Amino acid sequence: SPLPSVTSNNSTISDCGKAGQLQHPSGHHVGMQHKESLPNSISFSSTISACEKAGRQHASGLPMGMQQHELLPNVISYSSTISASVKAGPWQRASGILLDMQQNDRLPNLSSYSSTIS
């Protein structure tokens, strides 16, 4: 049977997040290891957003996961990850992501800082 496309995997991730049914988002990436369905920036952004909606802490490792797939997380990816982390757990995790963002030459913006202190 054909492998699911990146688009269908991204839709699944997004739908799970909207329904609050995301148990471990990186599990959706496991099925995306074939060349035809490797995760892309949208895959990671959808997962970060789903984590935020589902109140899951798993978002904090996603910028590093993007780098492992040779994708560069941008300010929006980092800010969303910070927001998801703050909603799911201790604020210290969010400040660590902010520091990681700066160490990777991504300049935080107002949203990044606001999410960290909210």
C-alpha positions in Angstrom: 0.0 0.0 0.0 1.2 3.5 -0.7 2.8 5.5 2.1 1.0 8.5 3.5 2.1 11.8 2.1 3.6 14.6 4.1 0.4 16.5 3.6 -1.8 13.7 5.0 0.6 13.3 8.0 0.6 17.0 8.7 -3.2 17.0 8.6 -3.3 14.1 11.0 -1.0 16.0 13.4 -3.1 19.1 13.2 -6.4 17.3 13.6 -5.1 15.4 16.7 -4.0 18.7 18.2 -7.4 20.3 17.6 -9.1 17.4 19.2 -6.7 17.5 22.2 -5.8 13.9 21.4 -2.1 14.2 20.9 -0.3 11.8 23.2 3.2 12.1 21.9 3.5 14.2 18.7 6.9 12.9 17.6 5.2 9.6 17.2 3.6 11.0 14.1 7.0 11.8 12.7 8.1 8.1 13.0 5.9 7.2 9.9 7.5 10.1 8.0 11.0 8.6 7.6 10.7 7.7 3.9 12.0 10.1 1.3 8.4 10.7 0.0 7.1 11.7 3.4 10.0 13.2 5.4 8.8 15.8 7.9 9.1 19.4 6.7 8.8 22.8 8.4 5.0 22.5 8.3 5.1 19.1 10.0 7.1 20.5 12.9 5.0 23.7 13.1 1.8 21.6 13.1 3.2 19.4 15.8 4.3 22.5 17.9 0.8 24.0 17.5 -0.8 20.6 18.4 1.3 20.4 21.5 0.2 23.8 22.6 -3.5 23.0 22.0 -3.2 19.6 23.7 -1.2 21.0 26.7 1.8 18.7 26.0 5.4 19.3 27.0 6.8 17.5 24.0 7.1 20.7 22.0 10.4 21.7 23.7 12.5 19.3 21.8 11.0 20.0 18.4 13.4 22.9 17.3 16.3 20.4 17.8 14.3 17.8 15.9 14.0 20.3 13.0 17.7 20.8 13.0 18.3 17.0 12.8 16.2 17.1 9.6 18.3 20.0 8.3 15.4 22.4 8.8 16.1 25.7 10.5 13.6 26.7 13.2 12.6 30.3 12.8 11.4 32.9 15.3 7.8 31.7 14.9 8.7 28.1 15.6 10.6 29.0 18.7 7.9 31.4 20.0 5.3 28.8 19.5 7.4 26.2 21.2 7.9 28.6 24.2 4.2 29.2 24.4 3.4 25.5 24.3 6.0 24.8 27.0 4.6 27.5 29.3 1.1 26.1 29.0 2.3 22.5 29.6 4.8 22.9 32.4 7.3 24.9 34.4 8.3 28.3 33.1 12.0 27.3 33.4 11.6 25.1 30.3 10.4 28.1 28.3 13.4 30.3 29.4 15.7 27.4 28.3 14.1 27.4 24.9 14.6 31.2 24.7 18.2 30.7 25.5 18.5 28.0 22.9 16.9 30.3 20.4 19.5 33.0 21.0 22.4 30.5 20.9 21.1 29.4 17.5 21.3 33.0 16.2 17.5 33.6 16.2 16.6 37.0 17.6 13.7 36.7 19.9 10.8 39.1 19.2 8.0 40.5 21.4 6.0 37.3 21.1 9.0 35.2 22.2 9.5 37.3 25.3 5.8 37.7 26.1 5.3 33.9 25.9 8.2 33.3 28.2 6.9 35.5 31.0 3.2 34.8 30.6 
